[in-house]
Amino acid sequence: MNKNLLSIAVFSAAIFAWQLTPATITSAKAETEVHDEQKNHGQDDGHGHDSNHDKSDGDDHNEDHSEEGDNHDEHGHGSHQKEDSHDDHGHGDDSHSDEGDEHEEGKTEITPDSAKKAGIVIEETSSAMIAKIVPLTGRITINQNAKADVRGRFSGIVRSVKVNLGDQVQKGQILAVVESNESLNNYNVTAPIDGTILERNTNLGDVVNDQPLFIIADLSSVWAKFHIFPKDADMINVGQTVRVHTLDEGKENNAAIKMLFPTADALSQTLIAVAPIGNEKNMWRPGMTIEGDVTVSEKKVPLAVRESALQTMEDQIVVFVQEGDRYEMKPVKTGVSDGRYIEITNGLVEGQSYVSEGSFVIKADILKSGAAHEH
């Protein structure tokens, strides 16, 4: 029995010894060394994770990093495309700038036919006499020396009225018929002068007394009646010429001051000057507000343009000069003015062709071209 047990033990030991071949021992040793190396690596990194966890994290990190790299590549490519697009846009800006240079800001071209139709007038810059002007304000009034208040000679009853307000009448023309209270006879009321019926103050059946029945005025001549402020009184004299014009400069006429009232106006404390104006065409109507320019001295300046040539663009006073079909904006500095001509102290030279009338047309065309260019 004991001998059998001993035999089994010997046999088992032989089998175990046979399994422990050199290759197996070497493999076990290598595995042990790898384990120790991984353990030491974990200790060196300061992580308390096991090797499998570290490997998983590393793989995940590598995969994330790989994906991030791919995304980065894609992002970089998109950025590159964006930069290319930006470069293209910048090139477009350069083209736009070139186009702006071709447009030549502040210039425009208008054909002679179009300029003529637009009322553009060209003159040349030159020296001029600039007058020192005293400006006046006033109104057109009836010429008091050509006015008649028409009354009845005797008291009575108006039996007929022959004219109406606004009618033109001639001297001796019958205006009304009145029955005298004293004689009961009719008598005629006639026009003492040629003129226009400005007032009709009677009707059929009215009683005639000392009040005017009609007011007639000869409007072929009217008065330009001006107010003179005290500071200008010493510069205004009888005989001086005054340029009479409406506020919009639509109507104007030159007249001589014929009368200075000896008394001042009680309300405005101004002196009154009167300049009679011929009015055969009925251009000046009593009641119109007017302005007057009295020349009190003159000065010759080396360079001047018409006042109507001036325009304002980009906060500058400008004049438009002409070269062929091209019109160009020229900023200028100005000096004295008399309302018609103005001195140019800088910006132009003598002999330049400039737009003296219709400058607003050139301004509008330049602004229109600039707006279209910006759009």
C-alpha positions as CSV (number, residue, x, y, z in Angstrom):
1,M,0.0,0.0,0.0
2,N,2.7,2.5,1.0
3,K,4.7,1.3,-2.0
4,N,1.9,2.3,-4.3
5,L,1.5,5.7,-2.8
6,L,5.2,6.3,-3.2
7,S,5.0,5.3,-6.8
8,I,2.2,7.8,-7.5
9,A,4.1,10.6,-5.9
10,V,7.2,10.0,-7.9
11,F,5.2,9.9,-11.1
12,S,3.4,13.2,-10.3
13,A,6.7,14.9,-9.6
14,A,8.1,13.7,-12.9
15,I,5.2,15.2,-14.8
16,F,5.5,18.6,-13.0
17,A,9.2,18.7,-13.7
18,W,8.6,17.9,-17.4
19,Q,6.1,20.9,-17.7
20,L,8.6,23.3,-16.4
21,T,10.5,23.6,-19.6
22,P,13.1,26.4,-20.2
23,A,10.7,28.2,-22.6
24,T,8.0,28.2,-20.0
25,I,10.3,29.5,-17.3
26,T,11.6,32.2,-19.7
27,S,8.0,33.3,-20.5
28,A,7.0,33.5,-16.9
29,K,10.1,35.5,-16.1
30,A,9.4,37.9,-19.0
31,E,5.8,38.3,-17.8
32,T,7.0,39.1,-14.3
33,E,9.5,41.7,-15.7
34,V,6.7,43.3,-17.8
35,H,4.5,43.5,-14.8
36,D,7.2,45.0,-12.7
37,E,8.0,47.5,-15.4
38,Q,4.3,48.5,-15.7
39,K,4.1,48.8,-12.0
40,N,7.1,51.0,-11.8
41,H,5.8,53.1,-14.8
42,G,2.6,53.7,-12.9
43,Q,4.5,54.8,-9.8
44,D,6.7,57.1,-11.8
45,D,3.7,58.8,-13.4
46,G,2.1,59.2,-10.1
47,H,-1.1,57.4,-11.1
48,G,-2.8,54.8,-8.9
49,H,-4.6,53.1,-11.8
50,D,-3.9,49.6,-12.9
51,S,-2.2,48.8,-16.2
52,N,-5.4,47.9,-18.0
53,H,-7.0,51.2,-17.0
54,D,-4.0,53.1,-18.1
55,K,-4.0,51.3,-21.4
56,S,-7.7,52.1,-21.9
57,D,-7.2,55.7,-21.1
58,G,-4.2,55.9,-23.4
59,D,-6.2,54.3,-26.3
60,D,-9.1,56.6,-25.7
61,H,-6.8,59.6,-25.5
62,N,-5.1,58.5,-28.7
63,E,-8.4,58.1,-30.4
64,D,-9.7,61.5,-29.1
65,H,-6.5,63.1,-30.2
66,S,-6.7,61.5,-33.6
67,E,-10.3,62.8,-34.0
68,E,-9.3,66.2,-32.7
69,G,-6.5,66.2,-35.2
70,D,-8.9,65.4,-38.0
71,N,-11.2,68.2,-36.8
72,H,-8.3,70.5,-36.6
73,D,-7.3,69.6,-40.1
74,E,-10.9,70.3,-41.2
75,H,-11.0,73.6,-39.3
76,G,-7.7,74.6,-40.7
77,H,-8.8,73.9,-44.2
78,G,-12.0,75.9,-43.6
79,S,-9.9,78.8,-42.2
80,H,-7.7,78.6,-45.2
81,Q,-10.7,78.8,-47.4
82,K,-12.0,81.7,-45.4
83,E,-8.7,83.5,-45.8
84,D,-8.8,82.8,-49.6
85,S,-12.3,84.2,-49.6
86,H,-11.1,87.2,-47.7
87,D,-8.3,87.7,-50.2
88,D,-10.8,87.5,-53.0
89,H,-12.9,90.1,-51.2
90,G,-9.9,92.3,-50.7
91,H,-9.2,92.1,-54.4
92,G,-12.8,93.1,-55.1
93,D,-12.2,96.2,-52.9
94,D,-9.1,97.1,-55.0
95,S,-11.3,96.8,-58.1
96,H,-13.9,99.1,-56.5
97,S,-11.2,101.6,-55.6
98,D,-10.0,101.6,-59.2
99,E,-13.5,102.2,-60.4
100,G,-13.8,105.1,-58.0
101,D,-10.6,106.5,-59.4
102,E,-12.1,106.3,-62.9
103,H,-15.3,108.0,-61.6
104,E,-13.2,111.0,-60.5
105,E,-15.1,112.4,-57.5
106,G,-16.2,116.0,-57.9
107,K,-16.5,115.8,-61.7
108,T,-19.1,115.1,-64.2
109,E,-19.6,115.2,-68.0
110,I,-22.5,116.9,-69.8
111,T,-22.9,117.2,-73.5
112,P,-23.3,120.7,-74.9
113,D,-26.8,120.0,-76.0
114,S,-27.9,118.8,-72.5
115,A,-26.1,121.8,-70.9
116,K,-28.0,124.2,-73.1
117,K,-31.3,122.6,-72.3
118,A,-30.5,122.7,-68.6
119,G,-29.9,126.5,-68.7
120,I,-26.2,126.2,-68.0
121,V,-24.3,129.5,-68.8
122,I,-20.5,129.7,-69.0
123,E,-18.5,132.9,-68.3
124,E,-14.8,133.5,-67.7
125,T,-13.3,134.6,-64.5
126,S,-11.9,138.2,-64.6
127,S,-11.4,141.3,-62.5
128,A,-14.5,143.3,-61.5
129,M,-15.8,146.3,-59.8
130,I,-17.4,145.2,-56.5
131,A,-19.8,147.8,-55.0
132,K,-20.2,148.4,-51.3
133,I,-23.9,147.9,-50.8
134,V,-26.3,149.2,-48.2
135,P,-29.3,146.8,-48.2
136,L,-32.8,148.2,-47.6
137,T,-36.2,146.7,-47.1
138,G,-39.6,148.1,-48.0
139,R,-42.8,147.8,-50.0
140,I,-44.4,148.9,-53.3
141,T,-47.0,151.6,-52.6
142,I,-49.3,153.7,-54.7
143,N,-47.7,156.8,-56.2
144,Q,-49.3,159.4,-54.0
145,N,-48.9,162.0,-56.7
146,A,-51.0,160.0,-59.1
147,K,-54.0,159.2,-56.8
148,A,-57.5,160.7,-56.6
149,D,-60.2,160.5,-54.0
150,V,-63.5,161.0,-55.8
151,R,-66.4,162.7,-53.9
152,G,-69.8,164.0,-54.9
153,R,-70.1,167.7,-55.4
154,F,-73.5,167.9,-53.5
155,S,-75.2,165.7,-51.0
156,G,-77.9,163.6,-52.4
157,I,-78.9,160.0,-53.4
158,V,-76.9,157.7,-55.7
159,R,-79.2,156.8,-58.6
160,S,-76.7,154.7,-60.5
161,V,-73.1,153.4,-60.4
162,K,-71.3,152.9,-63.7
163,V,-68.0,151.2,-62.7
164,N,-66.7,148.4,-60.5
165,L,-63.6,147.7,-58.4
166,G,-60.6,147.2,-60.6
167,D,-62.0,148.8,-63.7
168,Q,-59.6,151.0,-65.8
169,V,-61.1,154.4,-66.3
170,Q,-60.2,157.5,-68.3
171,K,-60.2,161.1,-67.2
172,G,-63.8,162.5,-67.6
173,Q,-65.5,159.1,-67.6
174,I,-68.8,158.9,-65.7
175,L,-68.5,156.9,-62.5
176,A,-71.9,157.4,-60.9
177,V,-75.1,159.5,-61.1
178,V,-76.4,161.4,-58.0
179,E,-79.6,163.2,-57.4
180,S,-79.0,166.5,-55.6
181,N,-81.0,167.1,-52.4
182,E,-81.1,170.8,-53.2
183,S,-82.1,170.9,-56.8
184,L,-83.4,167.4,-57.1
185,N,-81.5,167.3,-60.4
186,N,-79.1,164.6,-61.3
187,Y,-75.4,165.3,-61.8
188,N,-72.5,163.1,-62.9
189,V,-69.6,162.0,-60.8
190,T,-66.6,161.7,-63.2
191,A,-63.0,160.5,-63.1
192,P,-60.5,163.3,-62.6
193,I,-57.5,161.2,-63.9
194,D,-56.8,158.1,-65.9
195,G,-56.3,155.1,-63.6
196,T,-57.7,152.1,-61.9
197,I,-60.6,151.9,-59.5
198,L,-59.0,150.8,-56.3
199,E,-61.9,151.4,-54.0
200,R,-65.7,151.7,-54.6
201,N,-67.4,152.9,-51.5
202,T,-71.0,153.5,-52.8
203,N,-74.0,151.6,-54.1
204,L,-77.3,152.4,-55.6
205,G,-79.5,154.3,-53.1
206,D,-76.6,155.4,-50.8
207,V,-76.5,158.9,-49.4
208,V,-73.7,161.0,-50.7
209,N,-71.7,163.0,-48.1
210,D,-68.2,164.1,-47.7
211,Q,-66.7,160.5,-47.9
212,P,-64.9,159.4,-51.1
213,L,-67.1,157.5,-53.4
214,F,-64.2,156.1,-55.4
215,I,-60.4,156.0,-55.1
216,I,-58.5,156.0,-58.4
217,A,-54.8,155.6,-58.9
218,D,-52.6,155.7,-62.0
219,L,-50.5,152.5,-61.5
220,S,-48.3,153.2,-64.5
221,S,-45.9,154.6,-61.9
222,V,-45.5,153.3,-58.3
223,W,-43.3,154.1,-55.4
224,A,-40.6,151.8,-53.9
225,K,-40.8,152.9,-50.3
226,F,-37.8,151.9,-48.2
227,H,-36.9,152.0,-44.5
228,I,-33.4,153.3,-43.6
229,F,-31.9,152.3,-40.3
230,P,-30.1,155.1,-38.4
231,K,-26.7,153.5,-38.8
232,D,-27.0,153.8,-42.6
233,A,-28.7,157.2,-42.7
234,D,-25.6,159.2,-43.4
235,M,-24.8,157.0,-46.5
236,I,-28.1,157.4,-48.3
237,N,-28.8,160.5,-50.3
238,V,-31.3,161.8,-52.9
239,G,-30.1,161.0,-56.4
240,Q,-28.4,157.6,-55.5
241,T,-29.4,154.6,-57.6
242,V,-31.1,151.7,-55.9
243,R,-31.6,148.3,-57.3
244,V,-35.2,147.3,-56.5
245,H,-35.9,143.6,-56.5
246,T,-38.4,141.1,-55.1
247,L,-37.3,138.7,-52.4
248,D,-36.9,135.8,-54.9
249,E,-35.0,138.0,-57.3
250,G,-37.7,137.3,-59.9
251,K,-38.2,141.0,-60.6
252,E,-35.8,143.9,-60.5
253,N,-35.5,147.4,-61.7
254,N,-33.1,150.3,-61.1
255,A,-34.5,153.6,-59.8
256,A,-33.3,156.8,-58.4
257,I,-34.1,158.0,-54.9
258,K,-36.2,161.1,-55.3
259,M,-37.3,161.8,-51.8
260,L,-36.2,161.4,-48.2
261,F,-39.0,162.0,-45.7
262,P,-38.0,164.7,-43.2
263,T,-39.5,162.8,-40.3
264,A,-38.8,159.3,-39.0
265,D,-41.3,156.4,-38.9
266,A,-42.8,156.5,-35.4
267,L,-43.0,152.7,-35.0
268,S,-39.7,151.5,-36.6
269,Q,-37.6,154.7,-35.9
270,T,-36.4,154.5,-39.5
271,L,-36.1,157.1,-42.2
272,I,-38.2,156.8,-45.3
273,A,-36.7,156.9,-48.8
274,V,-38.9,156.9,-52.0
275,A,-37.8,155.8,-55.4
276,P,-40.5,156.1,-58.2
277,I,-40.6,153.1,-60.6
278,G,-42.2,152.9,-64.0
279,N,-44.9,150.2,-64.1
280,E,-46.3,150.2,-67.6
281,K,-46.4,146.4,-67.7
282,N,-48.1,146.3,-64.2
283,M,-45.1,144.2,-62.9
284,W,-45.0,146.0,-59.5
285,R,-48.2,145.8,-57.5
286,P,-48.9,147.9,-54.4
287,G,-48.4,145.9,-51.2
288,M,-45.4,143.8,-52.5
289,T,-42.5,143.3,-50.1
290,I,-39.3,144.4,-51.8
291,E,-35.6,144.8,-51.1
292,G,-33.2,147.5,-52.3
293,D,-29.5,147.7,-52.8
294,V,-27.9,151.1,-52.7
295,T,-24.3,151.4,-54.1
296,V,-22.4,153.8,-51.8
297,S,-18.8,153.0,-53.1
298,E,-17.0,150.7,-55.4
299,K,-13.8,148.6,-55.3
300,K,-11.9,146.8,-58.1
301,V,-10.9,143.3,-57.3
302,P,-8.5,141.2,-59.4
303,L,-10.8,138.1,-59.6
304,A,-14.5,137.7,-59.3
305,V,-17.4,135.5,-60.3
306,R,-21.1,135.9,-60.3
307,E,-22.8,135.2,-57.0
308,S,-25.0,132.7,-58.7
309,A,-22.0,130.5,-59.5
310,L,-21.4,129.6,-55.8
311,Q,-22.6,126.3,-54.4
312,T,-21.9,124.4,-51.1
313,M,-20.6,120.8,-51.3
314,E,-18.9,118.8,-48.5
315,D,-19.1,121.8,-46.3
316,Q,-17.1,123.9,-48.8
317,I,-18.0,126.8,-51.0
318,V,-17.3,125.7,-54.6
319,V,-17.4,126.9,-58.2
320,F,-17.7,124.5,-61.1
321,V,-15.1,125.1,-63.9
322,Q,-15.6,123.8,-67.4
323,E,-13.1,122.0,-69.7
324,G,-14.8,120.8,-72.8
325,D,-17.7,118.6,-71.8
326,R,-16.3,118.1,-68.3
327,Y,-17.3,120.1,-65.2
328,E,-15.1,120.0,-62.1
329,M,-15.8,121.2,-58.6
330,K,-13.2,123.8,-57.3
331,P,-13.3,124.8,-53.6
332,V,-12.8,128.6,-53.3
333,K,-12.4,131.3,-50.7
334,T,-14.4,134.5,-51.1
335,G,-14.1,138.2,-50.3
336,V,-16.4,141.2,-50.7
337,S,-19.7,140.9,-52.5
338,D,-22.3,143.3,-53.9
339,G,-25.0,140.7,-54.3
340,R,-24.2,140.2,-58.0
341,Y,-20.5,139.6,-58.1
342,I,-18.3,138.2,-55.4
343,E,-14.5,138.4,-55.0
344,I,-12.5,135.1,-55.2
345,T,-9.4,135.2,-53.1
346,N,-8.2,131.6,-53.6
347,G,-9.1,128.6,-55.8
348,L,-9.4,130.0,-59.3
349,V,-7.3,131.9,-61.8
350,E,-8.1,134.5,-64.4
351,G,-9.6,133.3,-67.6
352,Q,-11.1,130.0,-66.4
353,S,-14.4,129.0,-67.8
354,Y,-17.0,128.6,-65.0
355,V,-20.7,128.0,-64.6
356,S,-22.2,131.3,-63.9
357,E,-25.9,130.2,-64.2
358,G,-27.3,126.7,-63.6
359,S,-24.6,125.6,-61.1
360,F,-27.2,123.8,-59.2
361,V,-27.6,121.4,-62.2
362,I,-24.0,120.5,-62.0
363,K,-24.1,120.0,-58.3
364,A,-27.1,117.7,-58.6
365,D,-25.5,115.7,-61.3
366,I,-22.3,115.1,-59.3
367,L,-24.3,114.1,-56.2
368,K,-26.3,111.7,-58.3
369,S,-23.2,110.1,-59.8
370,G,-21.6,109.8,-56.3
371,A,-24.7,108.2,-54.9
372,A,-24.9,105.7,-57.8
373,H,-21.2,104.9,-57.3
374,E,-21.6,104.2,-53.6
375,H,-24.6,102.0,-54.2
